[in-house]
Amino acid sequence: MQNKYRCATGLTAVLTISAVGILSASAASSHSKHPSKEIYRVLETWQLGGTGGWDYLTMDVPLHRLFITRADHVDVVDTQTGKITGSIANTSGVHGVALAPELNRGYTSNGKASSVTEFDYTTLAVIREVPIPGQNPDAILFEPSSHRLFTFNGRSKDVTALDASTLAVIGTIKVPDKPEFAVADSHGVIYLNIESEAGQMLAIDARTLNVTATWQLPDCASPSGLALNREAGHLYSVCDGKTMVVTDSRSGKQVQRISIGAGPDAAAYDAVRKLVFSSNGEGTLSVAEAASNGSYAIKQTLQTQPGARTMALDEVSGRIYLVTADFGATPAATAEQPHPRPAQIPNTFKVLVVGPE
């Protein structure tokens, strides 16, 4: 994910209808035998303050912790109290956090340092920082079946595989363009969005480090967030152009395109409630529901706050955590800054807690 704020305006999300059999929201709803009755709203706002940007959020459900990357450190928030209870320091340009409870370890991807920081899962104490051959590691993933750690490196356009216990580098996987978010199934297959203008997705064998499939993502420009529905074998990529695409994880064929809010950066799937979420920088959360016939329809577009484009899901409680801050006016464009961003107002950084009523 790009560690930046992107603001856009847009209309309430509706389903896109295409000539390849995309179902409308009304048709999908009519086929749903068990539609969810839950309506989502912003339940709480936790004012955390501080300065600097942010990127990925990682939920630790068993210990009720939310890991928030904050440019040069990671804040750890107790989701029962909304208070910061720990921190992981000196993580220069940190993008993501991966957790490996079975090893009692956690890891951060440090983009500016091109390194990985290993920490104690229980105490958060830093164990070591190791350099990696890839440049600007962005997303990071622990794959349990192989006990390997993967970093997805934006500048060098490759993937580094490490032994999660020793942090020895096992290999490098070249990819066709900037790698973005990745998810893994329960059989050692990693699915990776490639943030090219014409979106792509790779399937990677975590044990052999071979790219086993390369799929095009029609009408999905610059895919970022990615989520997996293991039961249905569906992958959800959020893209520029207010679009989420659903891809079959077995064949790579596109199942459906769904209209969402502008500026999405994260996707999540709630297997308990059969709902798919997209957090959008325009200040909305798109909620799509899976119908019994395998199609999807937008169930709700929740107003959140501009900039709230990354999120984490707690499937047990059904709560979703988003982060953002307040911003000032956007400065005038210049030759050096043709697309200026509004300045973040200090000490307005916050967590939005979203959940069903």
C-alpha positions as a printed NumPy array, in Angstrom:
array([[  0.   ,   0.   ,   0.   ],
       [  1.111,   3.503,  -0.626],
       [  1.819,   5.365,   2.57 ],
       [ -0.063,   8.447,   1.51 ],
       [ -3.433,  10.142,   1.74 ],
       [ -5.566,  10.175,  -1.361],
       [ -8.849,  12.103,  -1.231],
       [-11.55 ,  11.816,  -3.838],
       [-15.234,  12.448,  -4.084],
       [-17.751,   9.973,  -5.389],
       [-21.297,   8.746,  -5.389],
       [-22.789,   5.995,  -3.319],
       [-21.535,   2.662,  -4.611],
       [-23.71 ,   0.683,  -7.009],
       [-23.021,  -2.488,  -8.941],
       [-21.433,  -2.186, -12.365],
       [-23.316,  -4.04 , -15.09 ],
       [-21.274,  -5.432, -17.971],
       [-21.663,  -7.633, -21.009],
       [-19.92 , -10.537, -19.313],
       [-22.803, -11.5  , -17.112],
       [-22.443,  -9.123, -14.2  ],
       [-25.538,  -9.205, -12.05 ],
       [-27.232,  -6.089, -10.757],
       [-27.668,  -5.443,  -7.076],
       [-31.403,  -6.025,  -7.287],
       [-30.976,  -9.35 ,  -9.072],
       [-28.375, -10.536,  -6.589],
       [-30.538,  -9.511,  -3.654],
       [-33.509, -11.386,  -5.03 ],
       [-31.469, -14.603,  -5.136],
       [-30.092, -14.267,  -1.611],
       [-31.871, -16.699,   0.698],
       [-30.187, -15.525,   3.856],
       [-29.412, -11.82 ,   3.537],
       [-27.538, -10.312,   6.45 ],
       [-29.671,  -8.012,   8.555],
       [-26.702,  -6.296,  10.148],
       [-26.289,  -2.604,   9.423],
       [-22.859,  -1.109,  10.099],
       [-22.11 ,   2.186,  11.754],
       [-19.202,   4.   ,  13.419],
       [-19.413,   2.81 ,  17.032],
       [-16.446,   4.641,  18.56 ],
       [-13.607,   6.985,  17.682],
       [-10.288,   6.597,  19.468],
       [ -8.144,   9.732,  19.389],
       [ -4.518,   8.569,  19.356],
       [ -2.779,  11.759,  18.209],
       [  0.798,  11.978,  17.074],
       [  2.191,  12.989,  13.688],
       [  3.279,  11.186,  10.567],
       [  1.605,   8.9  ,   8.082],
       [  0.387,   5.359,   8.339],
       [ -0.087,   2.264,   6.221],
       [ -1.229,  -1.308,   6.928],
       [ -3.246,  -2.36 ,   9.954],
       [ -2.92 ,  -5.868,  11.387],
       [ -5.445,  -7.434,  13.754],
       [ -4.339,  -9.847,  16.472],
       [ -7.663, -11.364,  17.52 ],
       [ -6.519, -13.682,  20.374],
       [ -4.725, -10.9  ,  22.266],
       [ -7.15 ,  -8.085,  21.307],
       [ -4.403,  -6.005,  19.695],
       [ -4.36 ,  -3.76 ,  16.668],
       [ -0.957,  -3.094,  15.057],
       [ -0.776,   0.3  ,  13.304],
       [  2.291,   1.192,  11.236],
       [  3.317,   4.847,  11.745],
       [  6.244,   5.712,   9.44 ],
       [  9.118,   5.038,  11.884],
       [  7.416,   2.899,  14.516],
       [  4.429,   0.638,  15.12 ],
       [  1.73 ,   1.497,  17.644],
       [ -0.05 ,  -1.395,  19.33 ],
       [ -3.577,  -0.606,  20.511],
       [ -5.667,  -2.639,  22.96 ],
       [ -8.99 ,  -3.073,  21.145],
       [-10.816,  -3.517,  24.449],
       [ -9.781,  -0.099,  25.767],
       [ -8.781,   1.872,  22.66 ],
       [ -5.463,   2.778,  24.292],
       [ -1.909,   2.399,  23.013],
       [ -0.299,  -0.288,  25.147],
       [  2.941,  -0.903,  23.28 ],
       [  5.229,   0.207,  20.5  ],
       [  7.867,  -1.216,  18.177],
       [ 10.498,   1.465,  17.55 ],
       [ 13.043,   2.174,  14.813],
       [ 11.143,   0.674,  11.896],
       [ 12.151,   3.165,   9.203],
       [  9.456,   3.535,   6.554],
       [  7.428,   0.687,   8.027],
       [  4.575,  -0.583,   5.862],
       [  3.281,  -3.85 ,   7.291],
       [  3.236,  -6.285,  10.212],
       [  3.083, -10.083,   9.979],
       [  2.347, -12.268,  12.994],
       [  3.472, -15.857,  13.621],
       [  2.019, -16.832,  17.013],
       [  3.168, -20.443,  16.623],
       [  6.759, -19.169,  16.558],
       [  6.061, -16.466,  19.167],
       [  7.316, -13.97 ,  16.614],
       [  6.17 , -10.919,  14.715],
       [  7.809,  -9.062,  11.846],
       [  7.714,  -5.618,  10.258],
       [  8.598,  -4.59 ,   6.693],
       [ 10.749,  -1.457,   6.828],
       [ 10.511,   0.237,   3.444],
       [ 13.139,   2.968,   3.796],
       [ 15.629,   0.657,   5.486],
       [ 14.941,  -2.322,   3.165],
       [ 14.923,  -4.538,   6.228],
       [ 12.768,  -6.721,   8.437],
       [ 12.442,  -6.228,  12.188],
       [ 11.714,  -9.36 ,  14.22 ],
       [  9.972,  -8.952,  17.582],
       [  8.606, -11.111,  20.381],
       [  4.922, -11.759,  19.695],
       [  4.006, -11.7  ,  23.392],
       [  6.152,  -8.899,  24.807],
       [  6.78 ,  -6.855,  21.61 ],
       [ 10.49 ,  -6.704,  22.478],
       [ 12.655,  -6.259,  19.382],
       [ 14.864,  -9.283,  18.735],
       [ 16.799,  -8.133,  15.687],
       [ 16.677,  -6.206,  12.429],
       [ 18.006,  -7.873,   9.295],
       [ 18.568,  -6.392,   5.809],
       [ 16.937,  -8.015,   2.823],
       [ 18.081,  -8.007,  -0.812],
       [ 14.774,  -6.53 ,  -2.029],
       [ 14.288,  -2.767,  -2.046],
       [ 11.424,  -0.983,  -0.273],
       [  9.56 ,  -3.971,   1.22 ],
       [  5.863,  -3.092,   1.369],
       [  3.438,  -5.884,   2.253],
       [  4.719,  -8.729,   4.434],
       [  3.221, -12.2  ,   4.936],
       [  3.909, -15.208,   7.159],
       [  2.901, -18.428,   5.361],
       [  2.245, -21.104,   8.031],
       [  2.518, -24.31 ,   5.987],
       [  6.057, -23.518,   4.842],
       [  7.082, -21.494,   7.921],
       [  8.353, -18.846,   5.546],
       [  8.194, -15.087,   5.613],
       [  7.625, -13.133,   2.413],
       [  8.24 ,  -9.466,   1.719],
       [  6.826,  -7.821,  -1.387],
       [  9.3  ,  -5.222,  -2.542],
       [  7.99 ,  -2.208,  -4.419],
       [ 11.164,  -0.596,  -5.744],
       [ 12.953,  -3.758,  -6.869],
       [  9.702,  -5.349,  -8.126],
       [ 10.341,  -8.711,  -6.543],
       [  9.468, -10.925,  -3.59 ],
       [ 11.939, -12.032,  -0.922],
       [ 11.375, -15.378,   0.808],
       [ 12.974, -15.928,   4.217],
       [ 13.039, -18.717,   6.756],
       [ 10.759, -17.338,   9.471],
       [ 12.84 , -18.875,  12.268],
       [ 16.325, -17.861,  11.15 ],
       [ 15.498, -14.992,   8.739],
       [ 17.93 , -16.524,   6.277],
       [ 17.063, -15.566,   2.718],
       [ 15.772, -18.577,   0.788],
       [ 15.166, -16.984,  -2.576],
       [ 13.924, -14.095,  -4.678],
       [ 10.935, -14.145,  -7.019],
       [ 10.876, -11.607,  -9.832],
       [  7.43 , -10.199, -10.598],
       [  6.211,  -8.201, -13.632],
       [  5.594,  -4.906, -11.838],
       [  5.184,  -3.405,  -8.365],
       [  3.87 ,  -6.055,  -5.951],
       [  1.087,  -4.928,  -3.662],
       [ -0.988,  -6.835,  -1.101],
       [ -0.862, -10.643,  -0.816],
       [ -2.916, -13.364,   0.88 ],
       [ -2.345, -17.084,   1.342],
       [ -4.732, -20.019,   1.259],
       [ -4.426, -23.069,   3.533],
       [ -2.441, -25.088,   0.96 ],
       [  0.671, -22.984,   0.557],
       [ -0.498, -20.849,  -2.357],
       [  0.094, -17.091,  -2.179],
       [ -2.015, -14.733,  -4.265],
       [ -0.452, -11.38 ,  -5.067],
       [ -1.879,  -8.227,  -6.623],
       [  0.451,  -6.554,  -9.128],
       [ -0.125,  -2.806,  -9.114],
       [  0.278,  -2.274, -12.839],
       [ -2.004,   0.019, -14.805],
       [ -3.611,  -3.055, -16.327],
       [ -4.044,  -5.036, -13.115],
       [ -2.557,  -8.493, -12.72 ],
       [ -2.537, -11.221, -10.091],
       [  0.031, -13.942,  -9.483],
       [ -0.293, -17.324,  -7.809],
       [  2.958, -18.352,  -6.087],
       [  3.883, -21.727,  -4.575],
       [  5.298, -20.898,  -1.132],
       [  7.466, -24.039,  -1.078],
       [  8.963, -24.071,  -4.572],
       [  8.866, -20.255,  -4.993],
       [  7.519, -20.752,  -8.501],
       [  4.938, -18.446, -10.051],
       [  2.298, -21.   , -11.006],
       [ -0.159, -18.602, -12.675],
       [ -0.352, -15.046, -13.977],
       [ -3.861, -13.692, -14.413],
       [ -5.047, -10.478, -15.97 ],
       [ -7.595,  -8.441, -14.001],
       [ -9.878,  -6.818, -16.585],
       [-11.068,  -3.322, -15.674],
       [ -8.956,  -3.363, -12.507],
       [ -6.33 ,  -0.632, -12.726],
       [ -3.595,  -0.56 , -10.058],
       [ -5.066,  -3.197,  -7.708],
       [ -4.101,  -2.652,  -4.077],
       [ -6.045,  -4.367,  -1.277],
       [ -6.78 ,  -8.1  ,  -1.561],
       [ -8.91 , -10.528,   0.461],
       [ -9.674, -14.244,   0.129],
       [-12.868, -16.227,   0.607],
       [-11.448, -19.715,   1.138],
       [-14.807, -21.469,   1.126],
       [-15.947, -20.091,  -2.23 ],
       [-12.448, -19.774,  -3.684],
       [-12.996, -16.104,  -4.457],
       [-10.389, -13.343,  -4.375],
       [-11.393,  -9.694,  -3.944],
       [ -9.12 ,  -7.016,  -5.406],
       [ -9.871,  -3.312,  -4.965],
       [ -8.825,  -1.1  ,  -7.851],
       [ -8.765,   2.441,  -9.127],
       [-11.942,   3.584, -10.85 ],
       [-14.228,   2.687,  -7.93 ],
       [-14.043,  -1.016,  -8.724],
       [-13.695,  -4.298,  -6.858],
       [-13.114,  -7.391,  -8.971],
       [-13.905, -10.936,  -7.855],
       [-11.564, -13.605,  -9.241],
       [-11.877, -17.39 ,  -9.069],
       [ -8.785, -18.617,  -7.211],
       [ -8.733, -21.902,  -9.125],
       [ -9.139, -20.758, -12.718],
       [ -8.199, -17.077, -12.555],
       [-11.425, -16.167, -14.326],
       [-13.266, -13.026, -13.34 ],
       [-16.483, -13.75 , -11.479],
       [-17.9  , -10.253, -11.089],
       [-17.119,  -6.551, -10.932],
       [-18.606,  -4.467,  -8.149],
       [-18.775,  -0.688,  -7.938],
       [-17.319,   0.676,  -4.693],
       [-16.172,   4.045,  -3.359],
       [-13.248,   6.076,  -4.712],
       [ -9.671,   5.667,  -3.524],
       [ -9.823,   2.128,  -2.065],
       [ -6.711,   0.657,  -0.481],
       [ -7.82 ,  -2.338,   1.594],
       [-10.231,  -5.249,   1.291],
       [-11.498,  -7.725,   3.876],
       [-13.771, -10.761,   3.884],
       [-15.827, -11.755,   6.926],
       [-16.404, -15.516,   6.629],
       [-18.807, -15.517,   9.577],
       [-21.185, -12.923,   8.145],
       [-20.466, -13.572,   4.422],
       [-19.61 ,  -9.93 ,   3.789],
       [-16.863,  -8.231,   1.757],
       [-15.525,  -4.792,   2.69 ],
       [-13.618,  -2.077,   0.868],
       [-12.244,   0.935,   2.757],
       [-12.198,   3.959,   0.497],
       [-10.145,   7.138,   0.801],
       [-13.119,   9.294,  -0.185],
       [-14.494,   8.53 ,   3.295],
       [-16.732,   5.499,   2.806],
       [-16.802,   1.809,   3.639],
       [-18.382,  -0.343,   0.925],
       [-20.132,  -3.46 ,   2.261],
       [-20.964,  -6.185,  -0.262],
       [-22.98 ,  -9.28 ,   0.528],
       [-22.539, -12.75 ,  -0.942],
       [-25.784, -14.2  ,  -2.282],
       [-26.587, -17.91 ,  -2.387],
       [-26.11 , -18.026,  -6.168],
       [-22.49 , -16.917,  -5.839],
       [-23.008, -13.293,  -6.87 ],
       [-22.445, -10.143,  -4.836],
       [-24.466,  -7.015,  -4.209],
       [-23.681,  -3.814,  -2.371],
       [-25.542,  -3.946,   0.914],
       [-24.419,  -0.653,   2.449],
       [-22.179,   2.345,   1.828],
       [-21.176,   3.715,   5.219],
       [-19.864,   7.264,   5.583],
       [-16.618,   7.16 ,   7.541],
       [-14.079,   9.978,   7.146],
       [-11.818,  11.083,   4.272],
       [ -8.487,   9.309,   4.376],
       [ -9.845,   6.164,   6.075],
       [ -8.558,   3.839,   3.383],
       [ -6.765,   1.09 ,   5.334],
       [ -8.485,  -1.308,   7.717],
       [ -8.347,  -4.49 ,   9.763],
       [-11.185,  -6.916,  10.512],
       [-11.932,  -8.815,  13.727],
       [-14.054, -11.732,  12.511],
       [-15.021, -12.743,  16.038],
       [-16.673,  -9.458,  16.986],
       [-17.408,  -8.354,  13.432],
       [-15.729,  -5.029,  14.11 ],
       [-13.658,  -3.177,  11.542],
       [-10.891,  -0.768,  12.439],
       [-10.001,   2.134,  10.144],
       [ -7.517,   4.956,  10.671],
       [ -7.34 ,   8.517,   9.453],
       [ -6.674,  12.071,  10.601],
       [ -8.032,  15.557,   9.997],
       [ -6.591,  17.509,   7.098],
       [ -6.272,  21.162,   6.2  ],
       [ -6.917,  22.799,   2.861],
       [ -5.23 ,  21.41 ,  -0.244],
       [ -2.48 ,  23.798,  -1.413],
       [ -2.441,  25.139,  -4.947],
       [ -0.781,  22.988,  -7.589],
       [  2.709,  23.929,  -8.743],
       [  5.094,  22.647, -11.394],
       [  6.994,  20.751,  -8.703],
       [  3.793,  19.49 ,  -7.013],
       [  1.107,  19.124,  -9.692],
       [ -1.028,  16.984,  -7.38 ],
       [ -0.535,  18.417,  -3.884],
       [ -2.01 ,  16.703,  -0.873],
       [ -3.657,  18.431,   2.054],
       [ -1.518,  18.691,   5.167],
       [ -2.363,  16.515,   8.138],
       [ -3.418,  18.509,  11.201],
       [ -1.132,  17.465,  14.088],
       [ -2.49 ,  15.244,  16.831],
       [ -5.717,  14.379,  15.003],
       [ -4.775,  10.797,  14.13 ],
       [ -7.589,   8.438,  15.136],
       [ -9.075,   4.965,  14.895],
       [-12.664,   4.571,  13.708],
       [-14.335,   1.487,  15.149],
       [-17.059,   0.227,  12.828],
       [-19.427,  -2.596,  13.65 ],
       [-22.913,  -3.96 ,  13.218],
       [-25.659,  -2.337,  15.206]])
